[in-house]
Amino acid sequence: MKKNLIESNNQNRFAFVIPVYNHAGTVPQVVNDAQALGFPVFVVDDGSTDDMYNQIKEIKGIQILRHEQNQGKGAAILTGFAAAADVADFAITVDADGQHYPEDAINLIKAIPEHTRPIVVGAREGMAGKDVPWTSSFGRKFSNFWVWTSGGPAISDSQSGFRIYPLPEARHLKTKARRFQFEVEILVHANRNGIPVIEAPIRVRYNPEGGRISHFRPFVDFCRNSSTFTHLIFRRIFFLK
């Protein structure tokens, strides 16, 4: 039923890309929920050291791609893009930590205007809840401002990992970051290169402390974000794409 609803809204092909790093406890449910929509599912194991692979290796109908060593979320997404491009026009990325509801991809797909190929960002609702880490709420505001300042789109949730990317356009953008910063950098490059960036609402689920594994490191990733935005602003000042 959901698949028929999606196909009636858009004739393009979609595939899920799920970057994973040490999310053994949550990724099986994320994969199963994604599969329920009937799209191909690509799981990219970015050098996990936990039992993640054993948790999903018996799930039929998915493709598991593996990095021998951790290369970063952006690198994992690009690996997924390369594989998904053989079977899909758009890649749906969703985090493996269980905060998203994969079925909300329907909202993102329905938001795509006919005959357009935008990046669609899932704008998380309920980010003011008591279980939402301060790093997530502050980081989102910080990132939104600097994405816009760097020449990117003015959107409300530039850090959301639940997105739809047009393939091959997204693969050909000249991003340099390969970790978390990839997701903000690609928005800036998309906007500069005439690829529309739009948003659609999605739900979010934050469990009490200890219930969700996040690899975000406030100080290290703040420094990396600052470096990425400095580079982007420099290129904007000197009219470089």
N, C-alpha and C positions, 0 to 999 in steps of 0.2 A: 504494500500500500504506500509506504513512504517512498520507495523507489519510483513507483508510477507517478507520484506527486512531483518528485524532482524532475523526472524526464519530461513531464508536461510543461515545466517552466524553462527548461534549457536543454538543448540537444547536444551540448558539449559533453565530453567524457571527463569523469572525475576519478581521482585515486587518493587514498589517505597516505600520508607520510608521517610516521610517528618516530621522532628521534628519542632514543632511550639511553640513559646512563644510570645504572644502579637503581632501577625502579622495579625490582622483582615483585614487590608486594602489590603494586597497582597496575602494572602494564597488562596482565592478562584480561582484566575487566575492560580496560580501555580498548584493547584489540577486539574483544568480542562485541563491544558496543559499536565500534566502527564497522565491523563486518556486517552487522545487522542492516546497514543501509544498502548493502549489495555492491559496493565499490571494491576495486582491488585495494589491498592493504599492504604497504611496505613498512616494515619495522627496521629502523637503523640502530643497531647496537653499537654505540660509540665507545667501545673499549670497556664495557662493564666488567666489574670484578666481583659482583654478587651472583646470585643464582638466577638472574634474569633469563638467560638463554634457556635453561632447563624448564622454566615456567611456561615458555611459549612455543618451544620447538615442536610440540605435538599438535599445535593448533593447525588444522588443515585450511588450505586456501590462502595463506599469507606468504609473503616473501620476506625473508630475514636477510638483511645486509649487515656485514660486520666490519668494524674498524678494529684492527689488532690493538691499537692504543687509542686512548682518548684524544680526540682532535678538536672537540668543541661542538656546541649545538649547531652553529652555522654550517660547519663542515658536514655534520650528519644530515642536515636538511638538504644540502646540495647533492650529497650522495643519493638521497631519496629522490630528488628532482630528476637526476640523470636516469634512474631506473623507471620512474613513473612516466617520463616523457615518451617511452615506447608504447604506452597503452592509454595515455590520458592527455587531455588538453589543459586541465587544471589540476593542481595538487592541493589537497586539503591538509594542512599541518595541524596537529593537535598534540598537546603536551602529554607525557606519559605518567605524570604524577597524580592523575585522578581529579584534578581541579575542574576539568571541563566535562561537558556532556556531549559526546560525539554526535548524538542525534541532532544537536543544535546546528550542525552543518546545513540542515535544511534551511534555516534562517539566512545563512550566508549565501547559499545558492540562489534563493529566491530574491536576494537583494541585487543580483547582477542584472543591470539593464540589458535589454535585448540588443544584440549586435555590438556589445562592448566586451572588453577583456581587462577588467580592473583587478587590482589586489583588493580583497575584501578582508577587513580586520574585524574580528569578533570583539565588540565593546563589552567588557564584563560588567554585569549589573550586580549590585550588592557588595561593592568594594568597601563599604563603610561598616561592615559587620565586625563584631567583637573578635572573631577568630581570624580576621585578615591581618597578616603581619604588617607592622608599620613600614617595613622596607618595601612592601608591595605598593601600598597606597602613596607613600612619599616618592618612591621611584617612578611611579607612573606619571605624577605631576612634573617631576624633574625632567623626565624623558620627553614628555609632550612638548614642553617649552623649547627644549634644545633641538628637537626634530624640526619644529617650525622655524626656529632661528637659523638652522643649517640649510634651509631651503626645501624642507620637506612639507608634507601636508599638515594642516591644522586639524588634528583628530584628538579624540578623547582618551584613547587607550593604545598608545604606541608600543607598549610592552606586551600586549596580548600575544600569546603564542598560537592561538586558534585563528587560522587564516585560510584564505584561498589565494593561491598564486597562479597567474596564467603561465603556462609553459608553451614555448621556450623563452618567452620574454624575460621572465625572472632569472633564468639561468645566464642570460647574456648581460645582465647589469654588472657593472664593474665594482662589485663589493670586494673589500679587502678583509674585513673582520670575519673570523671563523668561529667565534664563541657567541655568547649571548648578544654581543653588540651587532651581530649580523642582522638581527631582526629590526633594529632601528635604522641601521645604515641603508638597508635595502629600500626602506620607505622613502628616504631622501633621494636616492638614485632613481627610483621609480617616478617620483614627482618631477624631477629635473628632466626626465626623458619622456614625459608625456603619457606615462601610464597612470590612469586614474587610480586613486586610493579612496575607498569608501568604507563605511562601517555598518555593521548590523548588530543588534543586541544578542548577547548570549548569557546563559547562566554561569555561575561560578560556585565552586564548592571548596571551602577552606575548612579543614578539620582542626580540632584543637591541637595545641603545640605537641609535636612528636608524631602526629598522625599523617604528616605529609613530608616527603623528602624533597628538599630544594637544594640545588647546588649553587645558588646565588650567594656570593660572598661580598658583603656590603663594601668593605674598603677596596678590595682588589677590583671588583667590578665597577665601582665608582671611578677608579683611576682609568680603567680600560674604556669606560663610557666617555670620560673626559677627553681621552686621547682621540677616540673616534670622532667626537663632535668637533674638536679642534681641527682635525684634518678636513672634515667636511666644510666647516666655516671658511677655512683657508681657501679651499677650492672654489667656494661660492664667491668670495671676495675677488678672486682672480678669474672669475668666469670660466672655470674648468668643470667639466662634467665628471 
